[in-house]
Amino acid sequence: MSRAAAIVVGVGAEQGLGAALCRRFAAEGHHVFVAGRTPEKIGRVVASIAAAGGSAEAA
């Protein structure tokens, strides 16, 4: 069963499970907003998603 692309907001997603979920949603074709308290870590998650061909931005 296929799903339409959605927008996902990952809160507390700069590391651990939140980051992993953001990467997974992006790999499935969703656009991800990565939110958290540490801008440098958020930037790393966004960069890793982009490097894998996904769509993400810092929120």
DSSP file (Angstrom, degrees, kcal/mol; ACC not computed):
  #  RESIDUE AA STRUCTURE BP1 BP2  ACC     N-H-->O    O-->H-N    N-H-->O    O-->H-N    TCO  KAPPA ALPHA  PHI   PSI    X-CA   Y-CA   Z-CA
    1    1 A M              0   0    0      0, 0.0     2,-0.3     0, 0.0     0, 0.0   0.000 360.0 360.0 360.0 127.1    0.0    0.0    0.0
    2    2 A S        -     0   0    0      0, 0.0     2,-0.3     0, 0.0     0, 0.0  -0.681 360.0-152.2 -96.8 151.1    1.5    3.3   -1.0
    3    3 A R        -     0   0    0     -2,-0.3     2,-0.1     3,-0.0     3,-0.1  -0.900  21.3-111.2-118.5 148.9    1.1    6.6    0.9
    4    4 A A        -     0   0    0     -2,-0.3     2,-0.1     1,-0.1    26,-0.0  -0.450  46.7 -92.1 -71.8 150.9    1.1   10.1   -0.3
    5    5 A A        -     0   0    0     -2,-0.1     2,-0.3    25,-0.1    25,-0.2  -0.372  51.7-173.1 -63.3 142.7    4.1   12.2    0.7
    6    6 A A        -     0   0    0     -3,-0.1    25,-2.1    -2,-0.1     2,-0.5  -0.783  28.0-104.7-130.0 172.6    3.4   14.2    3.9
    7    7 A I  E     -a   31   0A   0     -2,-0.3     2,-0.4    23,-0.2    25,-0.2  -0.905  35.6-164.9-102.0 130.7    5.1   16.8    6.0
    8    8 A V  E     -a   32   0A   0     23,-3.0    25,-3.1    -2,-0.5     2,-0.6  -0.949  10.0-157.8-119.1 135.0    6.7   15.5    9.2
    9    9 A V  E     -a   33   0A   0     -2,-0.4     2,-0.7    23,-0.2    25,-0.2  -0.958   8.1-162.5-112.2 115.8    7.8   17.6   12.2
   10   10 A G  E >   -a   34   0A   0     23,-3.0    25,-3.2    -2,-0.6     3,-0.6  -0.874   6.5-163.8 -99.4 112.0   10.4   15.9   14.4
   11   11 A V  E 3  S+a   35   0A   0     -2,-0.7    25,-0.2     1,-0.2    23,-0.0  -0.814  77.4  12.5 -98.7 134.3   10.6   17.6   17.8
   12   12 A G  T 3  S+     0   0    0     23,-0.9     3,-0.4    -2,-0.4     6,-0.4   0.855  89.6 140.5  70.3  35.2   13.7   16.8   19.9
   13   13 A A    <   +     0   0    0     22,-2.7    23,-0.2    -3,-0.6     9,-0.1   0.117  25.3 104.0-102.5  20.5   15.1   15.2   16.8
   14   14 A E  S    S-     0   0    0     21,-0.2     2,-0.3     1,-0.1    -1,-0.2   0.613  92.8  -3.6 -80.9  -8.7   18.7   16.3   17.0
   15   15 A Q  S >> S+     0   0    0     -3,-0.4     4,-1.0    30,-0.0     3,-0.7  -0.978 105.9  15.4-164.3 172.4   19.9   12.9   18.1
   16   16 A G  H 3> S-     0   0    0     -2,-0.3     4,-2.2     1,-0.2     5,-0.2  -0.200 118.0  -7.6  62.6-140.3   18.9    9.4   19.0
   17   17 A L  H 3> S+     0   0    0      1,-0.2     4,-2.7     2,-0.2    -1,-0.2   0.873 133.7  55.4 -62.6 -40.7   15.4    8.1   18.2
   18   18 A G  H <> S+     0   0    0     -3,-0.7     4,-2.0    -6,-0.4    -1,-0.2   0.915 110.5  45.1 -60.1 -43.7   14.1   11.4   17.0
   19   19 A A  H  X S+     0   0    0     -4,-1.0     4,-2.4    -7,-0.2    -1,-0.2   0.901 112.4  51.8 -66.3 -40.9   16.9   11.8   14.5
   20   20 A A  H  X S+     0   0    0     -4,-2.2     4,-2.3     1,-0.2    -2,-0.2   0.903 109.8  49.0 -62.9 -41.4   16.4    8.2   13.4
   21   21 A L  H  X S+     0   0    0     -4,-2.7     4,-2.8     2,-0.2     5,-0.2   0.902 110.0  51.4 -66.0 -40.1   12.7    8.7   12.8
   22   22 A C  H  X S+     0   0    0     -4,-2.0     4,-2.4    -5,-0.2    -2,-0.2   0.925 110.8  48.5 -61.0 -44.1   13.3   11.8   10.8
   23   23 A R  H  X S+     0   0    0     -4,-2.4     4,-2.3     2,-0.2    -2,-0.2   0.902 112.1  49.4 -62.5 -40.8   15.8   10.0    8.6
   24   24 A R  H  X S+     0   0    0     -4,-2.3     4,-1.4     2,-0.2    -2,-0.2   0.934 111.1  47.8 -65.4 -47.2   13.3    7.1    8.1
   25   25 A F  H  <>S+     0   0    0     -4,-2.8     5,-2.1     1,-0.2     3,-0.3   0.914 112.8  49.6 -60.5 -41.9   10.4    9.4    7.2
   26   26 A A  H ><5S+     0   0    0     -4,-2.4     3,-1.8     1,-0.2    -1,-0.2   0.899 107.0  54.6 -63.7 -40.1   12.6   11.3    4.8
   27   27 A A  H 3<5S+     0   0    0     -4,-2.3    -1,-0.2     1,-0.3    -2,-0.2   0.784 104.0  56.2 -63.9 -26.1   13.8    8.0    3.2
   28   28 A E  T 3<5S-     0   0    0     -4,-1.4    -1,-0.3    -3,-0.3    -2,-0.2   0.389 129.0 -96.7 -87.1   3.3   10.1    7.1    2.6
   29   29 A G  T < 5S+     0   0    0     -3,-1.8     2,-0.2     1,-0.3    -3,-0.2   0.532  79.3 133.6  99.7   7.6    9.7   10.4    0.7
   30   30 A H      < -     0   0    0     -5,-2.1    25,-0.6    -6,-0.2     2,-0.5  -0.595  58.3-118.1 -88.9 152.2    8.2   12.7    3.3
   31   31 A H  E     -ab   7  55A   0    -25,-2.1   -23,-3.0    -2,-0.2     2,-0.4  -0.788  35.6-154.6 -87.1 131.1    9.5   16.3    3.8
   32   32 A V  E     -ab   8  56A   0     23,-2.4    25,-2.1    -2,-0.5     2,-0.6  -0.913  17.4-159.0-117.2 131.3   10.9   16.6    7.4
   33   33 A F  E     -ab   9  57A   0    -25,-3.1   -23,-3.0    -2,-0.4     2,-0.6  -0.944  19.4-152.0-100.0 120.4   11.2   19.6    9.6
   34   34 A V  E     -ab  10  58A   0     23,-2.5    25,-2.8    -2,-0.6     2,-0.4  -0.847  18.2-179.3 -99.2 119.8   13.9   18.8   12.2
   35   35 A A  E     +a   11   0A   0    -25,-3.2   -22,-2.7    -2,-0.6   -23,-0.9  -0.919  17.3 118.7-121.9 145.3   13.4   20.7   15.5
   36   36 A G        -     0   0    0     -2,-0.4   -25,-0.0   -24,-0.2    -2,-0.0  -0.969  65.0 -88.8-179.4-173.0   15.4   20.7   18.7
   37   37 A R  S    S+     0   0    0     -2,-0.3    -1,-0.0     1,-0.2    -2,-0.0   0.675 101.7  66.9 -92.9 -18.3   17.5   22.8   21.1
   38   38 A T     >  -     0   0    0      1,-0.2     4,-2.4     2,-0.0     3,-0.4  -0.865  60.0-165.6-112.9 103.3   20.9   22.4   19.5
   39   39 A P  H  > S+     0   0    0      0, 0.0     4,-2.5     0, 0.0    -1,-0.2   0.844  88.5  54.9 -56.0 -37.3   21.3   24.1   16.1
   40   40 A E  H  > S+     0   0    0      2,-0.2     4,-1.6     1,-0.2     5,-0.1   0.917 110.9  44.6 -64.3 -42.2   24.6   22.4   15.3
   41   41 A K  H  > S+     0   0    0     -3,-0.4     4,-2.0     2,-0.2    -1,-0.2   0.888 111.9  52.4 -69.4 -38.6   23.1   18.9   15.9
   42   42 A I  H  X S+     0   0    0     -4,-2.4     4,-2.6     1,-0.2     5,-0.2   0.922 107.8  52.8 -61.4 -43.2   19.9   19.8   13.9
   43   43 A G  H  X S+     0   0    0     -4,-2.5     4,-2.5    -5,-0.2    -1,-0.2   0.871 107.1  51.9 -60.2 -38.0   22.1   20.9   11.1
   44   44 A R  H  X S+     0   0    0     -4,-1.6     4,-2.2     2,-0.2    -1,-0.2   0.897 110.3  47.8 -66.3 -39.9   23.9   17.6   11.1
   45   45 A V  H  X S+     0   0    0     -4,-2.0     4,-2.1     2,-0.2    -2,-0.2   0.938 113.2  47.9 -65.6 -45.7   20.6   15.6   10.9
   46   46 A V  H  X S+     0   0    0     -4,-2.6     4,-2.5     1,-0.2    -2,-0.2   0.913 112.4  50.0 -60.3 -43.1   19.4   17.8    8.1
   47   47 A A  H  X S+     0   0    0     -4,-2.5     4,-2.6     1,-0.2    -1,-0.2   0.890 109.4  50.5 -64.2 -39.7   22.7   17.4    6.2
   48   48 A S  H  X S+     0   0    0     -4,-2.2     4,-1.2     2,-0.2    -1,-0.2   0.873 111.0  49.1 -68.0 -35.3   22.6   13.6    6.6
   49   49 A I  H  <>S+     0   0    0     -4,-2.1     5,-2.9     2,-0.2     3,-0.3   0.930 112.9  47.1 -66.7 -44.9   19.0   13.5    5.3
   50   50 A A  H ><5S+     0   0    0     -4,-2.5     3,-1.6     1,-0.2    -2,-0.2   0.892 108.7  55.0 -63.2 -39.9   20.0   15.7    2.3
   51   51 A A  H 3<5S+     0   0    0     -4,-2.6    -1,-0.2     1,-0.3    -2,-0.2   0.807 106.4  52.1 -63.9 -28.8   23.1   13.6    1.6
   52   52 A A  T 3<5S-     0   0    0     -4,-1.2    -1,-0.3    -3,-0.3    -2,-0.2   0.409 127.2-100.8 -87.4   2.3   20.9   10.5    1.4
   53   53 A G  T < 5S+     0   0    0     -3,-1.6    -3,-0.2     1,-0.2    -2,-0.1   0.561  80.0 131.1  92.9   9.4   18.6   12.2   -1.1
   54   54 A G      < -     0   0    0     -5,-2.9     2,-0.5    -6,-0.2    -1,-0.2  -0.288  58.1-114.6 -90.0 177.8   15.8   13.2    1.3
   55   55 A S  E     +b   31   0A   0    -25,-0.6   -23,-2.4   -29,-0.2     2,-0.3  -0.958  49.5 140.1-117.9 116.9   14.1   16.5    1.9
   56   56 A A  E     -b   32   0A   0     -2,-0.5     2,-0.3   -25,-0.2   -23,-0.2  -0.989  23.2-173.7-152.4 156.9   14.5   18.2    5.2
   57   57 A E  E     -b   33   0A   0    -25,-2.1   -23,-2.5    -2,-0.3     2,-0.2  -0.988  33.9 -99.8-150.2 156.0   15.0   21.6    6.8
   58   58 A A  E      b   34   0A   0     -2,-0.3   -23,-0.2   -25,-0.2   -15,-0.0  -0.494 360.0 360.0 -74.5 141.8   15.8   23.0   10.3
   59   59 A A              0   0    0    -25,-2.8   -24,-0.2    -2,-0.2    -1,-0.1   0.355 360.0 360.0-120.9 360.0   12.8   24.3   12.2
